[in-house]
Amino acid sequence: MATPLINGINYDWGSVNLILFGVPVVGITKISYKSAQAKENNYGQGRKPVSRGYGAVTYEASIEMYLDEWKKIIALAPNKDPLQIPAFDISVLFGGAGVLPKKDTLRSAEFLENPMDANQGDTKLMVTIPLIIADIEHE
């Protein structure tokens, strides 16, 4: 019988490090990514499926960061346009005391938008940048 781990340690935001262009980025406040696969039941005689078909695997990703961090990326982009940055990998490292280090790699990422949004009363300016990615590798 397994003993439950009470007050154990889990991954948390403080254990996530994001590496962008080979540099740890501290101004990122959110990373989001997922994969999905089209799946469909195939029908023949009768009312129940006789097989299942599998379609394309699709990926979605985005990052949220402080505007000043985003402006640094823009300043180093070709023609100061982040949409012209060639495909790059993003490493998402999970680690810290008491947890096993793990790494996810978002392959062939590119920025899809160059957003800006500010409102009266904002005490910080944030941007959410959608990404296109080709794969997610879990190590």
HELIX and SHEET records of a PDB file:
HELIX    1   1 TRP A   13  SER A   15  5                                   3    
HELIX    2   2 LEU A   67  LEU A   76  1                                  10    
HELIX    3   3 PRO A   78  LYS A   80  5                                   3    
HELIX    4   4 PRO A   82  GLN A   84  5                                   3    
SHEET    1   A 7 VAL A  23  PRO A  24  0                                        
SHEET    2   A 7 VAL A  16  LEU A  20 -1                                        
SHEET    3   A 7 PHE A  88  PHE A  94 -1                                        
SHEET    4   A 7 LYS A 102  PHE A 111 -1                                        
SHEET    5   A 7 MET A 126  ILE A 132 -1                                        
SHEET    6   A 7 PRO A  49  TYR A  66 -1                                        
SHEET    7   A 7 ILE A  28  TYR A  43 -1                                        
SHEET    1   B 5 VAL A  23  PRO A  24  0                                        
SHEET    2   B 5 VAL A  16  LEU A  20 -1                                        
SHEET    3   B 5 PHE A  88  PHE A  94 -1                                        
SHEET    4   B 5 LYS A 102  PHE A 111 -1                                        
SHEET    5   B 5 ASP A 135  HIS A 138 -1                                        
END                                                                             
